[in-house]
């Protein structure tokens, strides 16, 4: 158990985290909690939920894990199938960046250094 898990592994903290989990009404809210609390702590807190809510949280976690896995796979495929990055522009080219147009310069003259 790491330090972060030790902080949250108290009866009061697990109760509070279970309350947060109980308030989740969509997978995105659970994803937010997953970004804050360690997985082992969320698992312990989930055991304090009603069986129905625990099952819902478990299903959302499975869906989120699948989405995360697919995103990782797609990222790897994109990276492996993309050619090495080559700059599309060179100094002096007239470019559009957002709503701005202008000539690409090597260095902004108003910057020091």
C-alpha positions as CSV (number, residue, x, y, z in Angstrom):
1,X,0.0,0.0,0.0
2,X,1.5,3.3,-1.0
3,X,1.2,6.6,1.0
4,X,-1.8,7.8,-0.9
5,X,-3.7,4.6,-0.2
6,X,-2.8,4.8,3.4
7,X,-4.3,8.3,3.7
8,X,-7.6,7.2,2.2
9,X,-7.8,3.8,3.9
10,X,-9.6,4.9,7.0
11,X,-13.3,4.2,7.9
12,X,-14.3,7.9,7.5
13,X,-12.4,8.4,4.2
14,X,-13.9,5.2,2.7
15,X,-17.3,6.3,3.9
16,X,-16.8,9.7,2.2
17,X,-15.5,8.1,-1.0
18,X,-18.5,5.7,-1.1
19,X,-20.7,8.7,-0.8
20,X,-19.0,10.3,-3.8
21,X,-19.5,7.0,-5.7
22,X,-23.1,6.8,-4.7
23,X,-23.7,10.3,-6.1
24,X,-22.3,9.3,-9.5
25,X,-25.1,9.3,-12.1
26,X,-23.0,8.6,-15.2
27,X,-19.7,6.9,-16.1
28,X,-18.0,10.3,-16.6
29,X,-18.4,11.1,-12.9
30,X,-16.9,7.8,-12.0
31,X,-14.0,8.5,-14.3
32,X,-13.4,11.7,-12.4
33,X,-13.2,9.8,-9.1
34,X,-10.8,7.3,-10.8
35,X,-8.5,10.2,-11.6
36,X,-8.5,11.2,-7.9
37,X,-8.4,8.0,-5.8
38,X,-6.3,4.9,-6.2
39,X,-8.1,1.8,-7.6
40,X,-7.7,-0.2,-4.4
41,X,-9.4,2.5,-2.4
42,X,-12.3,2.8,-4.9
43,X,-12.7,-1.0,-4.7
44,X,-12.9,-0.9,-0.9
45,X,-15.3,2.0,-0.9
46,X,-17.5,0.3,-3.6
47,X,-18.1,-2.6,-1.1
48,X,-20.0,-0.1,1.1
49,X,-22.6,0.7,-1.7
50,X,-25.9,-1.0,-2.1
51,X,-25.7,-4.1,-4.3
52,X,-27.5,-2.3,-7.1
53,X,-25.2,0.7,-7.0
54,X,-22.1,-1.5,-6.7
55,X,-23.2,-3.4,-9.8
56,X,-23.8,-0.1,-11.7
57,X,-20.4,1.2,-10.7
58,X,-18.8,-2.1,-11.6
59,X,-20.4,-2.0,-15.1
60,X,-19.3,1.6,-15.7
61,X,-15.7,0.6,-14.6
62,X,-15.7,-2.2,-17.2
63,X,-17.0,0.2,-19.9
64,X,-14.4,2.8,-19.0
65,X,-11.6,0.2,-18.9
66,X,-12.7,-1.0,-22.4
67,X,-12.7,2.6,-23.7
68,X,-9.3,3.3,-22.2
69,X,-7.9,0.1,-23.7
70,X,-9.4,0.9,-27.1
71,X,-8.0,4.5,-27.0
72,X,-4.5,3.1,-26.1
73,X,-4.7,0.6,-29.0
74,X,-5.8,3.4,-31.4
75,X,-3.0,5.6,-30.2
76,X,-0.5,2.9,-30.8
77,X,-1.9,2.2,-34.3
78,X,-1.9,5.9,-35.2
79,X,1.7,6.3,-34.0
80,X,3.0,3.2,-35.7
81,X,1.3,3.9,-39.0
82,X,2.2,7.6,-39.2
83,X,5.3,8.6,-41.0
84,X,7.9,10.6,-39.1
85,X,6.8,14.2,-38.6
86,X,8.1,16.6,-41.1
87,X,7.5,20.3,-40.8
88,X,4.9,21.4,-43.3
89,X,6.0,25.1,-43.2
90,X,9.2,26.9,-43.5
91,X,10.3,30.4,-42.5
92,X,8.7,33.0,-44.7
93,X,5.5,31.0,-45.5
94,X,2.2,32.8,-45.2
95,X,0.1,30.7,-42.8
96,X,-3.2,30.6,-40.9
97,X,-3.2,29.8,-37.2
98,X,-6.8,29.7,-35.8
99,X,-8.2,33.1,-36.9
100,X,-4.8,34.6,-37.4
101,X,-2.9,35.0,-40.6
102,X,0.7,36.0,-41.1
103,X,4.2,35.1,-42.3
104,X,6.1,32.5,-40.4
105,X,9.2,34.0,-38.8
106,X,12.0,32.2,-37.1
107,X,11.8,34.3,-34.0
108,X,9.4,36.9,-32.7
109,X,11.3,40.2,-32.7
110,X,9.4,41.4,-29.6
111,X,10.8,38.5,-27.5
112,X,14.1,39.0,-25.8
113,X,16.8,36.4,-25.6
